[in-house]
């Protein structure tokens, strides 16, 4: 058993950070790597890239699915947002393009994908709900991904349905979110009922805890296999394989 200090700045780091109009990006993306040799200009976090390729290989996607957009700097997001305003207008842009500072693409944990069928729309690429794309969608949670923006959750997320946008949150969170019908906003709020150390959420062989962040951060006692992520709002999420604490 060892004591681990969670610094207050860590709230903005990790695979479960919530990014939207209310909770903006607080830290720079880390360990960015190219998607592949063929798409060196598209980068995402190392863990996201590893899981994504396992998923694509697992369903035998080959070249039928291609990446469209991964990590974006604040400046790149601002350029895309302003260009869309000029080309598509305010209503369209507010539906599909996050304002600079509030885009998941700035975390390195998000990826836009498209069916490889020739010309691809950068803002709204086609990723249909059939064929290899639907196979990807149905398998995504096993590898730690969620379809981040669903039309039925538009009121909660503030973003219209984006069939092409996937977010890495890690397993088991992806599977819990999928099975519960949550969007990430709802899941982060739901976890606050499972406060460390006495009230875990037990699911899929894991124990998940919410740890509130105080003025000096937080401290935990842990051992075994575990991960910690900030939620980018007010605390941390500890994920422990059973028998781990």
C-alpha positions in Angstrom: 0.0 0.0 0.0 1.4 3.4 -0.9 0.1 7.0 -0.5 -0.3 8.9 -3.7 -0.6 12.7 -3.8 -3.0 14.0 -6.5 -2.0 17.6 -7.2 -4.8 20.1 -8.0 -3.5 20.7 -11.6 -4.0 16.9 -12.3 -7.8 17.6 -12.4 -7.3 18.6 -16.0 -5.3 15.5 -17.1 -6.3 12.0 -18.0 -8.5 10.0 -20.3 -11.7 11.0 -18.5 -11.4 14.8 -18.7 -14.7 16.4 -19.6 -14.4 19.1 -22.2 -17.3 21.3 -23.3 -18.4 24.9 -23.2 -18.5 24.8 -19.4 -15.2 23.0 -18.8 -12.5 24.2 -21.1 -9.2 22.5 -21.8 -6.8 23.2 -18.9 -3.6 21.3 -19.9 -1.7 20.7 -23.1 -2.1 17.3 -24.7 0.8 14.9 -23.9 2.6 12.1 -25.8 1.1 12.9 -29.2 2.0 10.5 -32.0 1.2 10.3 -35.7 -1.8 8.1 -36.6 0.3 6.2 -39.0 3.0 6.6 -41.7 0.4 7.4 -44.2 -1.3 10.0 -42.0 1.7 11.7 -40.3 -0.1 15.0 -40.2 -2.9 13.6 -37.9 -1.7 13.0 -34.3 -3.5 11.7 -31.2 -2.3 10.6 -27.8 -0.2 7.5 -27.6 -2.8 5.5 -25.6 -5.6 6.6 -27.9 -3.6 5.6 -31.0 -2.7 2.2 -29.6 -6.3 1.4 -28.7 -7.6 2.7 -32.0 -5.3 0.5 -34.1 -6.2 -2.5 -32.0 -9.8 -1.8 -32.7 -9.3 -1.2 -36.5 -7.2 -4.4 -36.8 -9.7 -6.3 -34.7 -12.5 -5.6 -37.1 -10.3 -6.0 -40.2 -11.0 -2.4 -41.3 -8.0 -2.2 -43.6 -8.1 1.0 -45.6 -11.9 1.2 -45.5 -11.8 3.6 -42.5 -9.5 6.7 -42.5 -8.8 9.4 -40.0 -9.9 12.9 -40.8 -8.9 15.0 -37.7 -7.1 14.2 -34.4 -5.3 16.6 -32.1 -5.8 20.4 -32.8 -4.0 23.2 -31.1 -6.1 26.2 -29.8 -4.9 28.1 -32.8 -6.0 25.4 -35.2 -9.4 25.1 -33.6 -9.9 28.8 -33.8 -8.9 28.7 -37.5 -11.4 25.9 -38.2 -14.1 27.6 -36.2 -13.7 31.0 -38.0 -13.4 29.3 -41.4 -16.7 27.5 -40.8 -18.4 30.7 -39.7 -17.4 32.3 -43.0 -18.2 29.3 -45.2 -21.2 27.7 -43.4 -22.7 30.4 -41.2 -23.3 30.6 -37.5 -26.1 28.1 -37.1 -24.2 25.3 -38.8 -20.9 26.1 -37.0 -22.5 26.1 -33.5 -24.0 22.7 -34.3 -20.8 20.9 -35.3 -17.7 22.9 -34.4 -16.6 23.5 -30.8 -15.4 26.9 -29.8 -11.6 27.2 -29.3 -10.7 26.0 -25.8 -13.8 23.8 -25.6 -12.9 21.2 -28.2 -12.1 17.6 -27.3 -9.7 17.6 -30.2 -7.4 19.8 -28.1 -6.9 16.9 -25.6 -5.5 14.4 -28.2 -8.2 11.9 -27.0 -10.6 12.5 -29.9 -10.6 11.3 -33.5 -12.9 12.0 -36.4 -13.2 9.1 -38.8 -14.6 8.6 -42.3 -15.6 5.9 -44.6 -12.9 5.9 -47.3 -15.0 6.7 -50.3 -13.2 9.5 -52.1 -13.9 13.1 -51.3 -14.4 13.7 -47.5 -16.1 16.6 -45.8 -13.7 17.8 -43.1 -16.3 19.2 -40.7 -19.0 16.5 -41.2 -17.3 13.3 -42.6 -19.5 10.4 -43.5 -19.4 7.5 -41.1 -22.6 5.6 -41.8 -24.5 3.3 -39.5 -24.0 0.2 -41.6 -21.1 -1.9 -42.9 -17.6 -1.5 -41.5 -18.4 1.8 -39.9 -21.2 0.3 -37.9 -19.0 -2.7 -37.0 -16.5 -0.2 -35.6 -19.2 1.6 -33.7 -20.5 -1.6 -32.1 -17.0 -2.7 -31.2 -15.6 0.6 -30.0 -16.5 0.3 -26.3 -14.5 -2.9 -25.9 -11.4 -0.9 -26.8 -12.2 2.1 -24.7 -14.0 4.4 -27.2 -17.4 6.0 -27.1 -19.4 7.8 -29.8 -19.2 11.1 -28.1 -22.0 13.2 -29.6 -25.4 11.5 -30.1 -28.3 13.5 -31.4 -30.5 12.4 -28.5 -28.0 13.9 -26.0 -27.7 17.2 -27.8 -29.4 19.1 -25.0 -26.8 17.8 -22.6 -23.7 18.0 -24.7 -24.5 21.2 -26.6 -23.3 19.5 -29.8 -25.5 18.0 -32.6 -25.1 14.3 -33.4 -21.7 13.5 -34.9 -21.6 10.0 -36.1 -17.9 10.4 -37.0 -16.5 11.7 -33.7 -15.1 9.1 -31.2 -13.5 9.8 -27.9 -11.1 7.6 -25.9 -12.1 7.2 -22.2 -10.6 3.8 -21.6 -12.2 0.5 -20.4 -14.3 -0.1 -18.4 -15.7 3.4 -18.6 -16.5 3.1 -22.3 -18.6 -0.1 -21.7 -20.4 1.4 -18.6 -21.3 4.5 -20.6 -22.5 2.4 -23.5 -24.6 0.0 -21.4 -26.1 2.8 -19.3 -26.9 5.0 -22.2 -24.9 7.9 -20.8 -23.1 10.7 -22.5 -19.8 11.7 -20.9 -21.4 14.6 -19.1 -23.9 12.3 -17.5 -21.3 9.7 -16.6 -19.0 12.2 -14.9 -21.9 13.4 -12.8 -23.1 9.8 -12.1 -19.7 8.9 -10.7 -20.0 11.5 -7.9 -22.2 9.1 -6.0 -19.3 6.6 -5.7 -17.0 8.4 -3.3 -13.6 7.1 -2.3 -12.8 5.0 -0.3 -16.0 3.4 1.0 -18.5 3.4 -1.9 -17.1 2.0 -5.2 -19.0 1.5 -8.4 -18.2 -2.2 -9.2 -18.6 -3.2 -12.8 -16.8 -5.5 -15.3 -14.2 -6.6 -12.8 -13.3 -3.0 -11.7 -14.0 -0.7 -8.8 -14.4 2.9 -9.8 -14.3 5.8 -7.3 -14.8 9.5 -7.4 -12.3 11.6 -5.4 -13.2 15.2 -4.6 -10.4 17.7 -5.1 -9.7 20.0 -2.2 -7.6 23.2 -2.1 -4.5 21.0 -1.9 -5.6 18.3 -4.3 -6.2 14.9 -2.8 -4.4 11.8 -1.5 -5.2 8.1 -1.9 -3.8 4.9 -0.6 -3.6 2.3 -3.4 -1.8 -0.8 -4.7 -2.1 -3.2 -7.5 -3.3 -2.2 -11.0 -5.0 1.1 -11.1 -5.3 4.4 -13.0 -6.3 7.9 -12.0 -7.8 10.6 -14.2 -9.0 14.1 -13.5 -12.5 14.9 -14.6 -11.6 18.5 -15.5 -14.2 19.8 -13.2 -13.9 19.1 -9.5 -12.1 15.9 -8.8 -10.5 12.6 -9.8 -11.6 9.2 -10.9 -9.8 6.2 -9.6 -10.2 2.9 -11.5 -8.9 -0.3 -9.8 -8.9 -3.8 -11.1 -10.7 -6.0 -8.5 -8.4 -6.9 -5.5 -6.4 -3.7 -6.2 -6.9 -1.4 -3.3 
